[in-house]
Amino acid sequence: MSLNWKYQESFADRHIGPDEKELQGMLKTLGVGSLDELIDQTVPAAIRSKEPLKLAASQPQSEHDALAYLETIAAKNQLFRSFIGMGYYDTQVPNVILRNILQNPGWYTQYTPYQAEIAQGRLEALLNYQTMVIELTGLEVANASLLDEGTAAAEAMALALNAKGEGRGGAFFVSEACHPQTIDVLRTRAQPLGVEVVVGDHRTVDLGSKKFFGALVQYPATDGVVHDYRAFGEKVHAANGLFIVATDLLALTMLTPPGEFGADVAVGSAQRFGVPMGYGGPHAAFFATKNAYTRVMPGRIIGVSEDAQGRRALRMALQTREQHIRREKATSNICTAQVLLAIMASMYAVYHGPRGLKAIAERVHGLTVLLARGLTKLGYGANYENVFDTLRVEAAPPHIRTILAAAEAKGMNFRRIDERAIGLSLDEATRPADVEAILSVFAGAKPLGFTLDELGKELKSTLPEGLRRSTPFLTHPVFNSYHSETEMLRYIRRLESRDLSLTHSMIPLGSCTMKLNATAEMIPVTWPQFGKLHPFAPSSQAAGYKVLFEQLEQMLANITGFAGVSLQPNAGSQGEYAGLLVIRAYQQSRGQGHRNVCLIPSSAHGTNPATAVMAGYQVVVVKCDESGNIDVADLRVRAEEYKDKLAALMVTYPSTHGVFEEDIKEICSIVHERGGQVYMDGANLNAQVGLTSPANIGADVCHINLHKTFCIPHGGGGPGMGPICVASHLVKFLPGHPVISTGGNEGIGAVSAAPWGSASILVISWMYIAMMGAEGLTKATKLAILNANYIAERLQQHYPVLYRGKRGRVAHECIVDLRHLKKTAGVEVEDVAKRLMDYGFHAPTVSFPVAGTLMIEPTESESKAEVDRLCDALISIREEIREIEDGRAPKDNNVLKNAPHTARVMTAPEWNRPYSREKAAYPAPWVQDHKFWPAVGRLNNVLGDRKLVCSCPPIEDYMTPEPSKSVA
């Protein structure tokens, strides 16, 4: 027997679902002789890559080899104790949360909770998050998280502009005591809108000097001072502006909430509530405001409604349906959130409760006061009046440099505020020994001459009475019941059991790419060498991250065919925005700043027109033809009509309709010939990798949804990452940052709070690419196309496929048409979506991009057996619809209209529906083996929007009435 001593296990074979036998069976169903024959029929020859995809020579790697190599990269990072602050703090992730949420695919592989009946656990955790934010800020309504503190402040500015301004122009005041990264993000966001950002001292600014529509302050300030903003807030209101407060949730356990001193909006980051710094992210931002601004608030709101049986149920409300339907009239382009991180932060509050949070805050504050006393004894001007956790320590410039160098030599990072001041921020992880170490640095070679015990005698808070919190917070039982690990573990598991994730079945959402998030890819996320770095630590301490960034940027550049990459955008929406701003800067650099028209096909994602407006463009819509392709004749007319003002075209490829458009090169040429640039939305890049590229089709810039194509998990609706890749003439305009040098030499301002966005999750995409290698990535693309065409073929005679390419093939997804069923059976697409839950599946994308349709994307990770189960379920549902069409089942009382069927409904004492219990709950053989029960019945969406409740209701509201004996 010969031995294959060179064998290496292929990760690609683990990632890709169909094996060789299944592949051949699917090809036979499609009537093609090989996978390459199918690809030739699908991808236009004009855009096919002439050479195979090339990546680094060391790829592909096995799981173990890739992890071992990444460990050597991680080891280059140095873990200093960072006392830098500026909105980022070390924290202690409760192990019960770390193990059972952050490291648990039952939590991180879920999709956005659009199908509320199978997302009740996550929705409850997010409702807890909203409640936490509402009660700590003292405002009336909060959303379920935004991307980071800087962009949340920018969203608040946009809300103020729409509420108090004129949609464009005007002035916005920003306190110079705000974090510098927040100020820079605000300037970036303001410039395209014609808004003047005025930075100054809130104590001396003349708000009557300009037409200010709003003002932002930091509470506590970036240098630690807790200002009393009451009088300033009154001045803002007198000037008819909105008063916005960027704040800190831990500090608010001790400080007067912003809502109690007149704030209209409060924003900030929940990072220090149990989420690692991760060199910048991901972290959940928060946004709270008054009820009056609910309908223009950005992001998602979780609301309380009830189900078909009258029981309490949760759902996404208002913005879920409003913002992106409004397209260019939307007030925000945000389509994602930081759900997984918001859940962690909310669970941190549940675990510690109000008393635990207050104790943590008091310890941090106490150590800060202790440190201030010590610095005073050493002769430093540490103003510790009115501070919570941060001190500004002043000294002569030469001594500042000496102190910073001495701190670094002892493994500590202090903040250099300016030439004459150092900032010191303490946090949950700070211990008395840290305070002693900091004091020893300031003492230099001299002994301290005192002990901490001596300093700590009769230690009292220096916060004045007028700024101390007097109102209770987190009074709901959920924050006061789960403080033992046993109870917390059971609570987390109970919520997890109410959610369908990729651990149960495929999630076949079109344009969302719910592929495998491999365990090997996820493991490094929780390595401290990546998680514990402060984003503003000296670059010399982040040498491992530098290697990671450089290698990942090169990978993405090779895949897209572009010359430059920015990893800063921390969501797809941010990537869209950054890409358009880069184009804008390029046009301005060549004296074409007047170009302000952006062409967008009518089939585009709703974020595209919203983003274009935010970037200062006039949106002109281009028609699509009957086949779902861009109408080239109409595009030519529009491009010619606006040729003197044409700035850009935004195009998704393959199209949102799920086909490779044959005319894409001509489309790009039409725009280029008239002075415009082409922005490619990278939502469907997973159908291009290894076969073609954005550069091949003629684009100039694209964003990449790393949470789609490159395996960062969706996390229940976030985190995401949206890096941009650009052609050589755009590289110098890539976004910069005010704290850490990055970007092009003529770069636009920061678009995210951290220099490299949500840096810690970039390891996921690095691992995926390293393990797949060029061949594996290319095969994955081919298999995604195969799976989609196989589904289209199997479903065609039951549900017509709406759009196909010129040779009869779909790309990586297909749209099946259900519109005729409303006429023949009274069945809506929503009925099919809810009935799929009874079969154990999450629905495909409902009514997008065409109302009354399902958009299905199987990804390459699903086996033929799983794809067949989905097809069998949809075919079985079509037979159930035929029963209605034939009169064998009533139109208003059937398995579809009553779906989903909950365990409570199924076990009711009486059953008088015109179908059996078995048909309702066990409609397919595989459901007998493993049944996922929806937690609630069909949601009442109208009630939820009419009576919006977006925080935990009183405990009495949880006491739902007993079910009636009849469930008909």
Salt bridges, closest charged atoms under 4 A:
GLU9 OE2 - ARG14 NH2 2.37
ASP36 OD1 - LYS782 NZ 2.90
ASP40 OD1 - ARG48 NH1 3.07
ASP90 OD2 - ARG81 NH1 3.56
ASP90 OD1 - LYS532 NZ 3.24
GLU117 OE1 - LYS834 NZ 2.89
GLU124 OE1 - ARG498 NH1 3.15
GLU155 OE2 - ARG189 NH1 3.41
GLU166 OE2 - LYS211 NZ 3.00
GLU196 OE1 - LYS210 NZ 3.40
ASP201 OD1 - HIS202 ND1 3.98
ASP201 OD1 - ARG203 NE 3.03
ASP228 OD2 - ARG230 NH1 3.11
ASP248 OD2 - ARG272 NH1 2.77
ASP264 OD2 - HIS237 NE2 2.67
ASP264 OD1 - LYS290 NZ 2.95
GLU322 OE2 - ARG295 NH1 2.35
GLU362 OE2 - LYS358 NZ 3.85
ASP389 OD2 - ARG272 NH1 2.82
GLU394 OE2 - ARG392 NE 3.16
ASP418 OD2 - ARG392 NH2 3.19
GLU419 OE1 - ARG401 NH1 3.84
GLU419 OE2 - ARG416 NH2 3.10
ASP427 OD1 - ARG81 NH2 3.67
ASP434 OD2 - ARG81 NH2 3.76
GLU465 OE2 - ARG468 NH1 3.08
GLU487 OE2 - ARG490 NH1 3.82
GLU496 OE1 - ARG493 NH1 3.00
ASP499 OD2 - ARG122 NE 2.72
GLU550 OE2 - LYS546 NZ 2.65
ASP634 OD1 - ARG638 NH2 3.47
GLU640 OE2 - LYS643 NZ 3.00
GLU640 OE1 - ARG674 NE 2.98
GLU641 OE1 - ARG638 NH1 2.93
GLU662 OE2 - ARG807 NH2 3.15
GLU666 OE2 - ARG636 NH2 2.52
GLU673 OE1 - ARG674 NH1 3.54
ASP681 OD2 - HIS605 ND1 3.55
ASP681 OD1 - HIS703 NE2 3.97
ASP700 OD2 - HIS672 NE2 2.65
ASP700 OD1 - HIS729 NE2 3.74
GLU746 OE2 - LYS732 NZ 3.47
GLU813 OE1 - HIS812 NE2 3.62
ASP817 OD2 - ARG819 NH2 2.87
GLU828 OE2 - LYS822 NZ 3.41
ASP831 OD2 - LYS897 NZ 2.80
ASP831 OD1 - ARG938 NH1 2.70
ASP838 OD2 - ARG835 NH1 2.82
ASP838 OD2 - HIS901 ND1 2.82
GLU860 OE2 - HIS15 NE2 2.69
GLU860 OE2 - LYS515 NZ 2.82
GLU866 OE1 - ARG869 NH2 2.42
ASP868 OD1 - ARG794 NH1 2.90
ASP868 OD2 - LYS864 NZ 2.81
ASP872 OD1 - ARG794 NH2 2.80
GLU879 OE2 - ARG882 NH1 2.47
GLU880 OE2 - ARG835 NH2 2.83
GLU883 OE1 - LYS919 NZ 2.63
GLU885 OE1 - ARG878 NH1 3.25
ASP886 OD2 - ARG888 NH2 3.10
ASP945 OD1 - ARG315 NH1 3.04
ASP945 OD2 - ARG321 NH2 2.53
